[in-house]
Amino acid sequence: GKSFSMLGKTDPPELQGIIPRSCVEIFRLRDAEKDDPCVTYKIEMQVVEIYCEMVNDLLDNRKNWPPNGHKPKMTKDGYVVDTVLKPCFNYDDIEAAFTFADKNRSVGSHALNPESSRAHTIYTINYMRQKKTSPDAKMAETVSAKINLVDLAGSERSESAGTTGQMLKEGNAINLSLTALGGTIKALSEGKRPNFRDSKLTLLLQQSMTNGKVIMIAAVSPASINYDESLSTLRFAERIKMVKIKAKKNVTQDPVAEIKKEMEEMKARMQEEIDSLRSVVGGGDPEQMAKQEKDLEELLAARKEAEAELRADMEKKMAALSESDADRKKKADAINGNWSSALGGASTQKMDSIKEPHLRNLNEETRLNETLAYTFNPGETVIGRADKTNPPGIEFNGMGVVKNHCVVEFDEGAKKVFISTSNPGATRVNGNECKEKTELKNNSRVWIGNNYAFRFVFPGQEEEGEKLENTPDYLFAEAEIAESVGQSMGNSNSGLSTALGHQLSDALKKVEQANIIVKDLNVAIEFRPKLVKDRDSGKDAVAVAVQLPHTQLVWPWEKFSTRLVDMVRLWQQQQYSEGQGSTFTLPPPENSPFVDFEEQLIGEADVYLWSLGCMTESSSSPQIVDISANSCGKLHVRICPKDKNGGEGPWEGDDADLDPFVDQASDLLGQTIAYSVKVDKVEFDPSMAKDSACKYNQVFVRYKVDFHDRGEAWSVTNSSGGSADMDLNMNFTTDHSNHVDDRFLKRIQQENPGKMRFQVWGKLVESAGGATTKQDVEAKQMELLSALKGLVPDCPSADGLPEGWMIVPLFKGPDGKLERKVPV
């Protein structure tokens, strides 16, 4: 595929990809002239990833990343990002940069979630060769070039890939940038001016696509399911071949003079644009003049900012030209020093040369799997979050990791390693919570926090470890959690399918992640994974129970996953603000992932179609059942057959011949029948009430005659509006007609008839739908307590209670029982 073609494998050399081979060739050219005193080379490396339209620096400590990514800046060579440029003196330096970038991606995938490696990666090599006529000459012929080696993430159809939530958002961002790239290529191939600003990817590749040579490798699939993608990719490649690029000369005799000349030209060009803008303003309508002046001020400010960025870039380049090899070596050493601390204590040794017991990271992506090793010296090693007063031996700052999270003890004499923790729910060994001091053996699987997965390796003690047919990988470790969680939820692993098992373990981690976020952000909401049954197939599926301060909901997995993306973004912003010492504020309710005022699927009801088999009227009141199979109320529905004139009866006297009644459904085969569906009323159960009123308003009902027919449009009733009544009169009628073929005939027969699926939707009333901060909840509780004291004069204050007594809030359930906590 693409990544293997670009990167390949480190060993053997024959399997190296295009990027390492290109770098080897660059240093081969340099080495051919290394003994020439008149020739000098300067080679620098930059690696960035574009993830969800954010530009991240893979050669920098993640702690230094801006929360919304690096902002591209204008330079004379197009847009660039101000990220780490690593001076490289040989191929080993380039390889070290590749390795660190991969390890940094591995660290990031653990800190948030395993899917976060799905991104475009741009490896940029800045190349400069200077040749003087003599060693003492001041002038030098300078050849400068930039090589962008891009590993594009693959485009995806979300329906065929089965992606949801975070993966879906990543896939949409990937497709957006690839579409923008395609549009850019199309415009260039037609000789038009492209819009490079449509995505960060095209913005950063602007210079390459307008002043350079572009080579594309297309990875296509022979599978029939990928026919559309393969054809699209080949069309894309055909467009690339049509692009004609006129490259500018990249050889200069005096780079400093060239830069100064460019600065003057830039200044004159900016002034010319400003004068042109000023000439437009003047005369005409005063309001129009005011608007033009405002636009001019904004453009002037933008031009001034761009000029400052260009000037800074040129000054930076002039400073770089005067750098000596000693200065560059010092800069490279400083970057190397930052790398060792950026990986949180990970070893820089090659895996095969490590003799101490250690943890190796597990990752779903093969290239990132087992790229990090954390070694243990004799004695105790503390693992946890960054702590200035008591720094941990191994630092992990991802979700679910606390200060002094766990301790690993290596008894060198006994050749044994133990792990202990005060946080058992966030530390697991072989899928089980670490509730006591546990021995680690070779091949043990260890989970720390929410997403850190490892395989424990004990060189020399392999025989003492667990004997497994294959080396355990990420999916193996995840499946163990599924088994453990399934048992805790009352399901044995044997009853769970492999796919459901993986989804359940993934749900556990992501729900735990969401609970960590709400705790850190001080939001009063709680999530729990929940197994629900599909009403049609009877198969188990994973959903998420949501406990809000005033109500409880069950979110489908797709809805939870999508909202988790925004929760993670807020958590990152909060962590960044905390690190900078600034104040973080939660977004307003309309933009908060913790507030749910969206339309909710309250429940579903089924009405059987057997009455159409004899064309008689039927009236039914099926239960409205929610996703957890709980009753929400009743739906009152009638199905009324129509005669050939469109009448609904009663058919008496002279109209008796119009009666559409038949003795058996088979008599209708080949005919077209007409009928109306009447949704009369929605009657909610008491459990749907809040403060004696319904907790939903703007209720509506929608239905399909054939729920499994994707082509059939939903029939939708009017909304109940702001009414909070427990009984809602819908008074809705829709006429239908169906041709009775063999398939429809089966649905209206008396035996095993088909059914219509009705869905009841609504919005939570404002007081029920949102999560607030814990302080708001406590304030409400105190307000309620004060009101109770006013109603009950002899109600004692909390201070006056006997020893051992306390005032606690209690919840009354639909069955009348009092509970400390509302059951989900």
MARKOLMAR-307857 format. One record per residue (C-alpha): x, y, z. Coordinates in steps of 0.5 Angstrom, whole numbers, plus 500, padded with zeros to 3 digits. Layout:
BEGIN
XYZ...
//
This chain:
BEGIN
500500500502507500505508507510501505512504499514511502517508508518501508522497513528499516531492515533489510535495506532492500525493503527501505521505502522511497523516503529513506532511499532518497535521504541516502542518495542525498548524503551519497552526493554530499560524501562524494564532495566531502574532501573539497574545501570549497564545497559545503552542505547544509541539510535540515529535516522537518516532520509535521502531521496534519490531523483533523486540519491541525498541523502538529510538529512530530519533532517537538515535545508534545507539551509544546504543541499549541492546542489548535495546531501550528498556524501556517505563516506566509514566506517568500516561498509560500506558506510554512509552519514554524516548527523544529528544523533538525540539522542533519550531518549524516543519514543516521541523523535523518533516521533518528528523526524518522524514529523519533517522529514515529515514537512521538506519534505512538506517545500521542496515540496513547495520550488520546486514543489509538486511532489518532495516527490517522493523518497526513505526514509531510517529511520536509528536507531543506537542502543547500549546497554552496560552492566557492571559487576558492576556500577564501572567497566571499561569494559562493554559488548556492543551490537551495531546494526543498523536498516534500515527501508526503505520506497521505492518509487514505480516502474512505467511504465511511459506510464501507469502512464502518467508521463512526465518531472520532474515526468518522471525523478523522475520515471527513478531515482526510477526505476534505484535504484530499478533495482540496488537493484534487481541486488544486491539481485540477485547476493547475492542469487546466491552467487556472488559479487554484485556491490553496487555502481550502486545506492545510495540506494544499497550503503547505504544498503550494510551493511544491506544486507551483515551483517544483517537480511533483511525483505521485504514487497511486495505490489501487486495490484489485478488490471489486468493493474498492472499484470506485476508489481505484477509478477515482485514484487513477483519474487523480493520477491522470490529472497529475500528469497533465500539470505543467510546472515552470520551476524558477531558478534555484541557483544564486551567487550571493544569497544575502543580496538576493534576500535583501533585493526580495525584501525591497521588492516585497515592500514595494509590492505591498505599498502598491497594493495599499495605494490601489486599495486607498484609491477605491475609497471615496465618494458615494453613499456615506454608509458605503464609504464607511464600509469600504474604509473598514474593509481597507483597515482590515486589509491594511492590518492583514498586509502589515501582519503578512509583511512582518511574517515575511520580514521575520522569515527573511531575517531568519534565513539571513541568520541561517546563512551565517551559521557555522557547522559548530552552531548547527551541531549545538542546535542539533544536540539541544534538539536531541536532548529535548527528544530524550525528555519528550518520550517520558523516559522511553529508552533510546536503545534498539529493542534487541539490545535491551537487557533489562525488564521493560514495557513495549508499547502496543498499537493498532498500527503496525508501524507504531507497534512496539516502537517505545521501550520503558526499562526498569532498573533494580528497585522501585520505578514510579509511573505517573503524570508530570510532577515537579516536586517528585518527578516520576521515573516514567512519565505518562500524561494521558487520560486516566493517569494520575501522579504516582499512578503505580509503582513497578518493583524489580527484585534483581536477586529473585529475578521478579518484577511486581506492579502495585497501584492505588488506582486499580480501575485505571491499571490492568494486568492481562485484562484484570483490574490490578487490585493487589501487588501483581507479578509481571511475567514475560508477555504480560499485558499491562494497561495504564490509564485510559489508553496506554497498552504494553507488553512486558518483556523480561529478557532471559526469563522467557521460559517463566512467562506465559506460553502463547502461540503468537506474540500478544498484540494490541487486539489481543490485549483489548479482547482481554478487557472485553472478556473482563468487562463482559463478565462484570456486566453479567455476560460471559465472553463465550456469549459475546461475538468477537466484534462485540467483544472488541466494541465493548472493550473499546467502549469501556476505554472511551467511556472511562475517557469521557468520565475522566474528562468530565471530572477534570472539567468539573462537569456534573455528568456520568457515562456508563457502557450498556449492552442493549438488544437490537429489536429486529435481530435480537443481537446485543449492541453497545450503547452509553447510559448518560446520567445528567443532573435532572434526567437519564438518557441512553445515547447510541454508540455513534452519538457518544463517539461523535460527542467524545471528539468534542469532549477531547478537544475541550480537555486538550484546551483545558490542559493547555490553559492550565499549563500556561497558567491561563483561565479556561471557560466551558463553551455556552450550552448550544456548543457544549457536548455535555448538553443534549437539546437535540431531538431524542429518539424516545422510543419505538412501537410496532403495529402489525399489518394483518388487518390489511390482509382482509381490508378491515379497520384496526385500532391498536395501542402498542407499547412505546419501548426505548433503547433499553427495552423499557416502556415509555408509554402507549401509541394510539394508531388506527389503520383504515382501508379505503374503497376504490373511490377513496372512502373509508366507510362505514359501507352500509346500504347502497355503499355495501358494494364498495366495501373492500373486505376480502376473505383471504389476503391472497385475493389481493395479489396483483391489486393496488390497495389504498388505506390511511394511517391515523396517529391519534395520540401519544400517552406517556408513562409516569416515568417520563415526567419531571416535576409533574410535567413531561420531560419532553416537548416538541414531540413528533411521531414518524413511521415507515410502512416498511422499515427496512425499505431504505427508499421509502420516505418517513411519514412525519406528524406535526410537532407538539410544540412547547406542550408538556402534557403527558397525553398528546393528541397528534390527530395525524392522518396520511393516505397510502397505497401499495401494489400487492406483490408476493413480498407485500402479500407475505407482510399482510397475511394472518400468519407471521405478518409484517409490521410498521415501525413507529418512532416517537421523537422529542426534545428534552425540556431545558431544565432536563437536557444539560449538564452543569458544573458541580458547583451549580448542582450543589447550589441547587441542592442547598436552595432545595434544602432551604426551601424544605426548611421553610416548609418543615419548621422542625427540620434540623440544620446540618450542624444540629444533627446528632453525631454520625448523621448527615443530610443527603439528597434522595431520588424517588423512582417511578416505583416509589422507592427512594434511592441514593443515586438514580439507577440508569
//
